[in-house]
Structure formats: C-alpha cells, structure tokens
Amino acid sequence: MVDYFAGLREFAQSLARVMRPGAPAWVVIGGARVSEIYVPSDLIFADIAASAGFDVAGVVIARRLIAVGRKLGMLTDVAPRESVVMLRRS
C-alpha cells in the first residue's frame, strides 16, 4: 500500500509540474479494503495533491461500491467508493 501512495505522490508532483497555473484536473480514484480495513484513497490523494501545489476544489462520490457506510474518525457514512477529486493548479 505504501508503494501505491508513493506512486500517487509522484503522479501528483509530475502533473503539477506540467500543468499551467489555473488549469483544472479531475482524477477518478477508488477506495480499497486492505485486511478488512477501508482505506479512503480519495481523501488521502486529495491531501497528497494539495501538498503538490493543487487547490482541491472538491471530492465527489461518483459511485458507492457498497450501500452501507461506517464511521471513519470524524466522518460518518463512509463506504467504499469511487470518487472524482477535482483539482486546480495553484
């Protein structure tokens, strides 16, 4: 899993390097369940993208992979999903 997020960090940094300031980007990303623990890859990627120089305009759930959500920290109704992370190059 660590390699996956290292790859996402490299992707975000490369994308930020080649995009013009103010340009939008939309990234579709799915969550994952690892050893029965849900990993909110969309929220983690949004944080990675922000650290790479993007403004995160939003994270929109495109499709729930299961119908019933659970509590995750301060968040409620979190369920495995595919999301669109909306970015704008700062």
GROMACS elastic network, one bead per residue, 0.5 to 0.9 nm:
[ bonds ]
;  ai    aj funct       b0    kb
    1     4     6  0.50616   500
    1     5     6  0.66099   500
    1     6     6  0.86919   500
    1    34     6  0.85460   500
    2     5     6  0.53921   500
    2     6     6  0.61593   500
    2     7     6  0.86003   500
    3     7     6  0.60457   500
    3     8     6  0.85925   500
    4     7     6  0.51300   500
    4     8     6  0.63379   500
    4     9     6  0.87620   500
    5     9     6  0.61133   500
    5    10     6  0.85500   500
    5    41     6  0.84679   500
    5    44     6  0.83290   500
    5    45     6  0.77960   500
    5    48     6  0.85552   500
    6     9     6  0.50541   500
    6    10     6  0.62745   500
    6    11     6  0.86114   500
    7    10     6  0.50569   500
    7    11     6  0.60890   500
    7    12     6  0.86234   500
    8    12     6  0.61026   500
    8    13     6  0.85636   500
    8    45     6  0.69698   500
    8    48     6  0.76344   500
    8    49     6  0.86282   500
    9    12     6  0.51754   500
    9    13     6  0.61793   500
    9    14     6  0.85749   500
    9    45     6  0.78822   500
    9    48     6  0.59795   500
    9    49     6  0.73699   500
    9    51     6  0.89327   500
    9    52     6  0.76967   500
   10    13     6  0.51903   500
   10    14     6  0.61117   500
   10    15     6  0.85157   500
   11    14     6  0.51747   500
   11    15     6  0.60329   500
   11    16     6  0.85455   500
   12    15     6  0.50592   500
   12    16     6  0.60612   500
   12    17     6  0.85515   500
   12    45     6  0.85463   500
   12    48     6  0.71966   500
   12    49     6  0.55724   500
   12    50     6  0.89343   500
   12    51     6  0.89227   500
   12    52     6  0.61414   500
   12    53     6  0.86892   500
   12    54     6  0.85919   500
   13    16     6  0.51260   500
   13    17     6  0.61849   500
   13    18     6  0.89314   500
   13    48     6  0.89328   500
   13    49     6  0.77047   500
   13    51     6  0.88012   500
   13    52     6  0.53265   500
   13    53     6  0.80087   500
   14    17     6  0.50786   500
   14    18     6  0.65181   500
   14    19     6  0.87555   500
   14    52     6  0.88777   500
   15    18     6  0.54744   500
   15    19     6  0.61200   500
   15    25     6  0.89249   500
   15    52     6  0.88802   500
   16    19     6  0.54242   500
   16    20     6  0.80975   500
   16    21     6  0.87411   500
   16    49     6  0.84862   500
   16    52     6  0.66335   500
   16    53     6  0.66270   500
   16    54     6  0.71342   500
   16    89     6  0.65435   500
   16    90     6  0.87009   500
   17    20     6  0.82777   500
   19    22     6  0.84116   500
   19    23     6  0.64362   500
   19    24     6  0.85524   500
   19    25     6  0.89034   500
   19    89     6  0.67860   500
   20    23     6  0.55179   500
   20    24     6  0.89422   500
   20    89     6  0.68101   500
   20    90     6  0.86529   500
   21    24     6  0.88031   500
   21    88     6  0.78447   500
   21    89     6  0.50009   500
   21    90     6  0.54306   500
   22    88     6  0.57714   500
   22    90     6  0.58879   500
   23    87     6  0.84283   500
   23    88     6  0.55811   500
   23    89     6  0.54061   500
   23    90     6  0.82359   500
   24    86     6  0.74165   500
   24    87     6  0.56423   500
   24    89     6  0.63689   500
   25    85     6  0.82339   500
   25    86     6  0.61302   500
   25    87     6  0.50625   500
   25    88     6  0.60834   500
   25    89     6  0.78642   500
   26    84     6  0.62333   500
   26    85     6  0.56605   500
   26    87     6  0.60794   500
   26    88     6  0.86621   500
   27    83     6  0.81007   500
   27    84     6  0.54869   500
   27    85     6  0.51419   500
   27    86     6  0.66590   500
   27    87     6  0.79608   500
   28    42     6  0.82685   500
   28    62     6  0.84501   500
   28    82     6  0.68827   500
   28    83     6  0.56251   500
   28    85     6  0.63476   500
   28    86     6  0.89040   500
   29    41     6  0.69662   500
   29    42     6  0.58418   500
   29    45     6  0.83712   500
   29    81     6  0.85303   500
   29    82     6  0.55916   500
   29    83     6  0.55037   500
   29    84     6  0.64546   500
   29    85     6  0.74865   500
   30    40     6  0.79863   500
   30    41     6  0.63944   500
   30    42     6  0.65551   500
   30    80     6  0.76478   500
   30    81     6  0.57554   500
   30    83     6  0.61607   500
   30    84     6  0.88050   500
   31    38     6  0.72276   500
   31    39     6  0.58030   500
   31    40     6  0.50508   500
   31    42     6  0.64699   500
   31    65     6  0.89876   500
   31    79     6  0.86678   500
   31    80     6  0.55426   500
   31    81     6  0.56330   500
   31    82     6  0.63127   500
   31    83     6  0.82284   500
   32    37     6  0.82478   500
   32    38     6  0.58404   500
   32    39     6  0.52573   500
   32    40     6  0.69616   500
   32    41     6  0.70016   500
   32    80     6  0.67108   500
   32    81     6  0.82880   500
   33    36     6  0.56561   500
   33    37     6  0.53035   500
   33    39     6  0.59150   500
   33    40     6  0.88144   500
   33    80     6  0.76002   500
   34    37     6  0.51954   500
   34    38     6  0.63909   500
   34    39     6  0.71018   500
   35    38     6  0.83967   500
   38    41     6  0.89924   500
   38    72     6  0.89081   500
   38    79     6  0.79636   500
   38    80     6  0.68889   500
   39    42     6  0.87597   500
   39    44     6  0.85080   500
   39    80     6  0.81855   500
   40    43     6  0.56060   500
   40    44     6  0.63616   500
   40    45     6  0.86595   500
   40    78     6  0.84973   500
   40    79     6  0.87203   500
   40    80     6  0.75557   500
   40    81     6  0.83624   500
   41    45     6  0.58485   500
   41    46     6  0.84313   500
   42    45     6  0.51553   500
   42    46     6  0.61781   500
   42    47     6  0.87896   500
   42    59     6  0.72679   500
   42    81     6  0.86982   500
   42    82     6  0.77710   500
   42    83     6  0.62994   500
   42    84     6  0.77501   500
   42    85     6  0.67614   500
   43    46     6  0.50496   500
   43    47     6  0.64437   500
   43    48     6  0.87429   500
   43    59     6  0.75356   500
   43    85     6  0.84023   500
   44    47     6  0.52212   500
   44    48     6  0.63142   500
   44    49     6  0.87093   500
   45    49     6  0.59857   500
   45    50     6  0.84877   500
   45    85     6  0.80438   500
   46    49     6  0.51026   500
   46    50     6  0.62038   500
   46    51     6  0.87315   500
   46    54     6  0.88227   500
   46    56     6  0.64738   500
   46    58     6  0.84908   500
   46    59     6  0.76703   500
   46    85     6  0.66124   500
   46    86     6  0.85440   500
   46    87     6  0.83078   500
   47    50     6  0.51310   500
   47    51     6  0.63673   500
   47    52     6  0.87404   500
   47    56     6  0.83289   500
   48    51     6  0.52064   500
   48    52     6  0.63485   500
   48    54     6  0.89717   500
   49    53     6  0.65736   500
   49    54     6  0.55376   500
   49    55     6  0.78083   500
   49    56     6  0.74526   500
   49    87     6  0.78321   500
   50    53     6  0.53222   500
   50    55     6  0.58630   500
   50    56     6  0.63857   500
   50    87     6  0.85903   500
   51    54     6  0.71547   500
   53    88     6  0.89124   500
   53    89     6  0.66510   500
   53    90     6  0.59732   500
   54    57     6  0.89837   500
   54    87     6  0.60312   500
   54    88     6  0.55591   500
   54    90     6  0.53677   500
   55    86     6  0.85975   500
   55    87     6  0.57062   500
   55    88     6  0.51882   500
   55    89     6  0.62943   500
   55    90     6  0.59987   500
   56    59     6  0.78261   500
   56    85     6  0.74053   500
   56    86     6  0.60286   500
   56    88     6  0.65535   500
   56    89     6  0.89107   500
   57    85     6  0.77974   500
   57    86     6  0.52422   500
   57    87     6  0.54806   500
   57    88     6  0.68781   500
   58    84     6  0.80894   500
   58    85     6  0.60228   500
   58    86     6  0.51721   500
   58    87     6  0.73144   500
   59    83     6  0.64676   500
   59    84     6  0.57316   500
   59    86     6  0.61579   500
   60    82     6  0.87252   500
   60    83     6  0.54201   500
   60    84     6  0.52472   500
   60    85     6  0.65499   500
   60    86     6  0.79034   500
   61    64     6  0.71066   500
   61    81     6  0.67179   500
   61    82     6  0.61141   500
   61    84     6  0.64163   500
   61    85     6  0.87882   500
   62    81     6  0.74424   500
   62    82     6  0.55890   500
   62    84     6  0.63640   500
   63    66     6  0.89684   500
   63    80     6  0.89106   500
   63    81     6  0.56398   500
   63    82     6  0.52289   500
   63    83     6  0.68302   500
   64    67     6  0.64560   500
   64    68     6  0.89560   500
   64    79     6  0.67677   500
   64    80     6  0.61645   500
   64    82     6  0.64044   500
   64    83     6  0.86027   500
   65    79     6  0.73082   500
   65    80     6  0.53272   500
   65    82     6  0.72490   500
   66    69     6  0.77158   500
   66    79     6  0.64205   500
   66    80     6  0.62050   500
   66    81     6  0.74470   500
   67    79     6  0.72291   500
   67    80     6  0.86977   500
   68    77     6  0.73573   500
   68    78     6  0.81237   500
   68    79     6  0.63297   500
   68    80     6  0.89823   500
   69    76     6  0.73791   500
   69    80     6  0.78381   500
   70    75     6  0.85453   500
   70    76     6  0.61582   500
   70    78     6  0.50108   500
   70    79     6  0.61900   500
   71    74     6  0.73429   500
   71    75     6  0.58001   500
   71    77     6  0.57891   500
   71    78     6  0.60152   500
   71    79     6  0.87360   500
   72    75     6  0.51298   500
   72    76     6  0.62355   500
   72    77     6  0.80205   500
   72    78     6  0.64674   500
   73    76     6  0.78757   500
   75    78     6  0.68056   500
   78    81     6  0.84616   500
